[in-house]
Amino acid sequence: MDTENGAFFGHRAAAGVPTARRAIRFYKYYSTAYNSQSNSDSSCNANKLAQFGPQWPQGPIFTFEGGNWSIYDINTSLGWNQSADCCNGPGPGNSDTGPDLSGLLGNWWRIEIVMHNAAPSGPGTTFDMYLKNVTTNGPELHVLDTSQTMSGVGNDWTLTLATGLHPTLGNVDAMTIDMFRATNGATSCAGFASYSHFLYAAWSTDAGQRIGAAMEVEGAGVP
């Protein structure tokens, strides 16, 4: 699926779907000419990757900025018990590992986002994001882990956020790819992105389960 100035594609869980652990996995290709920021004063606004929400997409929004793989739109006005808008990170080891835009271009990437506890009660809701360059068969990178704290970059991601974040409008049921990119002229927002093999999964336990690779894309036995 190719997109330009796209919107959302994904899944909204029906009543009764387990909330202990939910995940989406998809593949995204960035063309060699892809430009997420325009050459004029306006942004192409094309750094978004995915968007979740208690209602139809509200937040968090998963994104990258210059190699920082992060989330934003965690706000009480958007159905959360706490606000942290915006936070660059946190990532494993309190750092954000991952390529910047130039490192994404010309490659297919596997992106998997895991949500721990999608319900308003129980353990705190946390998120992990993983990516892997499947064109070069690079290592899988764990670029976001909101169970960790982080300070000094954007809004501090505090221990209270890391352990006590909860939705307030019901379960976080909507899990979508965010394909938005503004159209700011024929040349300023050059290139295109393509998507493939979206998959949603839910489990009744939170025990390290992953969707992992699509055999049709990466072959059998690929982690």
Residue pairs with C-beta under 8 A, 6 or more apart in sequence:
1 9
1 194
1 195
1 196
2 192
2 193
2 194
2 195
3 179
3 181
3 192
3 193
3 194
3 195
4 181
4 183
4 192
5 180
5 181
5 182
5 183
6 179
6 180
6 181
7 179
7 180
8 51
8 57
8 176
8 177
8 178
8 179
9 176
9 177
9 179
9 195
9 198
10 24
10 50
10 174
10 175
10 176
10 177
10 198
10 200
11 24
11 174
11 175
11 176
11 198
11 200
12 56
12 173
12 174
12 175
13 22
13 118
13 171
13 173
13 175
13 200
13 202
17 173
17 202
18 202
18 203
18 204
19 117
19 118
19 119
19 122
19 171
19 202
20 116
20 117
20 203
20 204
20 205
20 206
21 114
21 115
21 116
21 117
21 202
21 203
21 205
21 206
21 207
21 209
22 114
22 115
22 118
22 172
22 175
22 200
22 201
22 202
22 203
23 112
23 113
23 114
23 115
23 200
23 201
23 202
23 209
23 210
23 211
24 50
24 112
24 113
24 175
24 176
24 177
24 198
24 199
24 200
24 201
24 211
25 110
25 111
25 112
25 113
25 197
25 198
25 199
25 201
25 211
25 212
25 214
26 110
26 111
26 177
26 195
26 196
26 197
26 198
26 199
27 108
27 109
27 110
27 111
27 134
27 195
27 196
27 197
27 214
27 217
28 49
28 108
28 109
28 111
28 177
28 193
28 194
28 195
29 107
29 108
29 109
29 193
29 194
29 195
29 196
30 101
30 104
30 105
30 106
30 107
30 109
30 191
30 193
31 105
31 106
31 191
31 192
31 193
31 194
32 105
32 106
32 191
33 105
33 190
33 191
34 46
34 101
34 104
34 105
34 190
34 191
34 192
34 193
35 44
35 46
35 188
35 189
35 190
35 191
36 44
36 45
36 46
36 47
36 101
36 181
37 43
37 44
37 46
38 44
38 182
38 184
38 185
38 188
38 189
39 187
39 188
40 184
40 185
40 188
42 182
42 184
42 188
43 182
43 184
44 181
44 182
44 184
44 188
44 189
45 180
45 181
45 182
46 180
46 181
46 182
46 189
46 193
47 63
47 64
47 65
48 61
48 62
48 63
48 178
48 179
48 180
49 62
49 63
49 64
49 111
49 113
49 129
49 177
49 178
50 61
50 62
50 111
50 113
50 175
50 176
50 177
50 178
51 57
51 58
51 59
51 60
51 61
51 62
51 73
51 174
51 176
51 178
52 58
52 59
52 60
52 62
52 115
52 172
52 174
52 175
52 176
53 59
53 78
53 79
53 172
53 173
53 174
54 79
54 167
54 168
54 169
54 170
54 171
54 172
54 173
54 174
55 79
55 169
55 170
55 174
56 174
57 174
57 176
57 178
58 73
58 78
58 79
58 174
59 72
59 73
59 74
59 75
59 78
59 79
59 80
60 71
60 72
60 73
60 74
60 127
61 71
61 72
61 73
61 178
62 69
62 70
62 71
62 113
62 127
62 129
62 144
62 178
63 69
63 70
63 71
63 72
64 70
64 98
64 100
64 101
65 88
66 100
66 101
67 96
67 98
67 99
67 100
67 103
68 88
68 89
68 96
68 98
68 153
69 89
69 91
69 96
69 97
69 98
69 129
69 131
69 143
69 144
70 86
70 87
70 88
70 89
70 96
70 144
70 154
71 86
71 87
71 127
71 144
71 146
72 85
72 86
72 87
73 85
73 86
74 80
74 82
74 83
74 84
74 85
74 87
74 161
74 165
75 83
75 84
75 85
76 82
76 83
76 168
77 83
79 167
79 168
79 169
79 170
80 165
80 166
80 167
80 168
81 164
81 165
81 166
81 167
81 168
82 160
82 161
82 164
82 165
84 155
84 156
84 157
84 158
84 161
85 155
86 154
86 155
87 150
87 153
87 154
87 155
87 156
87 157
88 96
88 153
88 154
89 95
89 96
89 144
89 150
89 153
89 154
89 157
90 144
90 145
90 146
90 148
90 149
90 150
90 157
90 162
91 97
91 142
91 143
91 144
91 145
91 148
91 150
92 142
92 143
92 145
92 148
94 148
94 149
94 150
96 143
96 144
97 141
97 142
97 143
98 131
98 141
98 143
99 133
105 191
106 135
107 133
107 134
107 135
107 136
108 133
108 134
108 135
108 196
108 217
109 131
109 132
109 133
109 134
110 130
110 131
110 132
110 134
110 140
110 213
110 214
110 217
110 218
111 129
111 130
111 131
112 129
112 130
112 131
112 210
112 211
112 212
113 127
113 128
113 129
113 130
113 175
114 127
114 128
114 129
114 130
114 210
115 125
115 126
115 127
115 172
115 175
116 123
116 125
116 126
116 127
116 128
116 147
116 206
117 123
117 124
117 125
117 126
117 206
118 125
118 167
118 171
118 172
118 173
119 167
119 171
120 166
120 167
120 168
120 170
120 171
121 166
123 206
124 147
124 162
124 163
124 164
124 165
124 166
125 165
125 166
125 167
125 172
126 145
126 146
126 147
126 162
126 165
127 144
127 145
127 146
128 142
128 144
128 145
128 146
128 147
129 142
129 143
129 144
130 140
130 141
130 142
130 143
130 210
131 140
131 141
131 143
132 138
132 139
132 140
132 141
134 213
134 217
134 218
140 223
146 157
146 161
146 162
146 165
147 162
147 163
148 157
148 162
149 156
149 157
149 158
149 159
149 161
149 162
150 156
150 157
151 157
151 158
175 200
177 195
177 198
179 193
179 195
181 189
181 193
182 189
183 189
196 217
197 214
197 216
197 217
199 211
199 214
201 209
201 211
203 209
212 222
212 223
213 219
213 222
213 223
215 222
